[in-house]
Amino acid sequence: MKQDKFDFMSEYKELHSGFPLAKPRPVIGITANFRDGNAALAEAYYASVIEAGGTPLVIPPYANRDALVETLKHIDALLLTGGADIDPRYMGEEPDYALLHAVNPKRDEQEILLARLADDRALPILGICRGIQTLAVAFGGKVHQDQYAGIGGELLAHDQEPIDRHVATHDVSFVHDCILARLFGRESIAVNSFHHQSVSVAPAGFVVAAVSPDGVIEAMEAVDGRSVIGVQWHPESFIMNSDRCMMPLFEWLVEEAVLYRRTKEIHSRIVTLDSHCDTPMLFEQGYRLEERSDIALVDLHKMDEGGLDAVTMVAYIPQGARDKNALARATRNADGLLSGIAVQVERNNGYVALCDSPDNVYRCKLDGKKVIMRGIENGYAIGKDIANISRYRGMGVVYMTLCHNGDNDICDSARGNGEHGGLSAFGKEVVGEMNRVGMVIDLSHAAESTFWQVLELSTVPVVCSHSSCKALCNHPRNLTDEQMAALASKDGVVQVTMYSGFLREEGEATIDDFIMHLEHAISVAGIEHVGIGTDFDGDGSVKGCSSASQLRNITRELLRRGYCESDIEKIWGGNWLRVMRTVQVAAC
């Protein structure tokens, strides 16, 4: 029987009968299998993605690093598919070929690297069958070369041939309160089974989320707010029998991809700015801005991965003795750190610029360059020489934190002894001079007495570059509601920080704790007077946002809570740059 010819012109006209041409869908990158010299992908994978509302993009196995990184820029989630065994040598084990089936080195070398690079960028990831094993190996876990030999005892038949793939053959039980249990709304589900390898040890940063009755690990999930799930069964197979029982998993991936895509789009349009990091403290340990660092939370790679445009690196000077020699040493140390920042930037001047004004920050955003600004943490750095303020402003220092943990010659600290009852006489001169030269006054670490006196004395807005809310965590360094409201009344800004001890009094803080402080500050000070100062590399870091590479997670959580782009722009740097501009214009 002759098949009717496809009427492509009618289809073409139908596509263009309205506007827009198509509804936006997130792009889901799907890794392809490789056999007999050909890339291949089972229909069920891309059919499930399309059914869930995504756009499938097949990623064939290749090892070109530039192509891999470029691919990651254009997808919104990653789906690691099933296939051949993982080579045990990637786990530091010698292969036992009596246990192994076919291995696929072409896929191994790509997908293990791809998984790490995707996680660096906080991309949502779903691993299926071999995919969960790839995730385990990529992040330091273990996989049985053969589960029957590795586990021993009586196991279920985990290779259900010749039973159809869309038929469930055993149950898996979910761990209480895991993401999968919430997605499926039950404690267990029936699944299919096609594997002889399985995860033996979940890697650090993951938890086991499901097990089969014989104890085989059937699913694992990333912790710390990362959107990464691996399952051992084949959920994609069911849709080929018009069975939508596994669609919650693919719908989760697409929903996370939608959020990820929105964060990317927003970050591409707005300036994102972190007002405080202590990375220069690590210069003596061999830190290089252009290398993805194992010791630092901020570098060019992590800034790019997290969509961070600008960061203020500070010359942190711990409070010490206040005799003539000690003060001179503090000034020399500050000079050295500030010069060190400039050297790091100059070495990478094709990709990053040193800025000290809002106009230059916005210009660099348009030019596709990252921005480093410089600050001083602890006015101890100026000694008793008021001329150092104009000198430092001439070098491009944008703000100075008046004190740190301990009273100095300028003022009392929140962790001091109340030596001056707030500002010293010299401190009052410092406030006036900083106003005169256009250097922003930072009151993080200051005693309340200092705070109120500076607020009254300063003729321009002031900031707290890295502080949190005392109402939620009773720490001497945090700000009361009264302080935040007063700061806002003078058009200042409080930059909420990620130091765990400022976010909760017990336990390790998470991104949810940070967002709680951010939203509390917004409720008190208003959306125009709140921002973000991570304190990365100064012990600032929370689960779910542990480095600059994960900063998009903040935007993701704000989107979940219904914040619009204009509000997110204000939080992510608009408010801070407004204050900086006001201070600098007043000094002209």
Secondary structure as UniProt FT lines:
FT   HELIX           8..15
FT   STRAND          27..31
FT   STRAND          33..35
FT   TURN            36..37
FT   STRAND          38..40
FT   HELIX           43..52
FT   STRAND          55..59
FT   HELIX           65..73
FT   STRAND          77..80
FT   HELIX           88..91
FT   TURN            97..99
FT   HELIX           105..120
FT   TURN            121..122
FT   STRAND          125..128
FT   HELIX           130..138
FT   TURN            139..140
FT   STRAND          142..144
FT   HELIX           147..151
FT   TURN            161..162
FT   TURN            165..166
FT   STRAND          170..174
FT   TURN            176..177
FT   HELIX           179..184
FT   STRAND          188..191
FT   STRAND          198..201
FT   TURN            204..205
FT   STRAND          206..211
FT   TURN            213..214
FT   STRAND          217..222
FT   TURN            224..225
FT   STRAND          228..231
FT   HELIX           235..241
FT   TURN            245..246
FT   HELIX           247..269
FT   STRAND          273..277
FT   HELIX           279..285
FT   TURN            289..290
FT   HELIX           300..306
FT   STRAND          310..316
FT   HELIX           324..347
FT   TURN            348..351
FT   STRAND          352..354
FT   HELIX           358..367
FT   STRAND          370..377
FT   HELIX           379..382
FT   TURN            383..384
FT   HELIX           387..395
FT   STRAND          397..401
FT   TURN            414..415
FT   HELIX           425..437
FT   STRAND          440..442
FT   TURN            444..445
FT   HELIX           448..457
FT   STRAND          463..467
FT   TURN            470..472
FT   TURN            476..477
FT   HELIX           481..489
FT   TURN            490..491
FT   STRAND          493..496
FT   HELIX           500..503
FT   HELIX           511..525
FT   HELIX           527..529
FT   STRAND          530..532
FT   TURN            537..539
FT   STRAND          542..543
FT   HELIX           548..550
FT   HELIX           552..560
FT   TURN            561..562
FT   HELIX           565..569
FT   HELIX           570..574
FT   HELIX           575..587
//
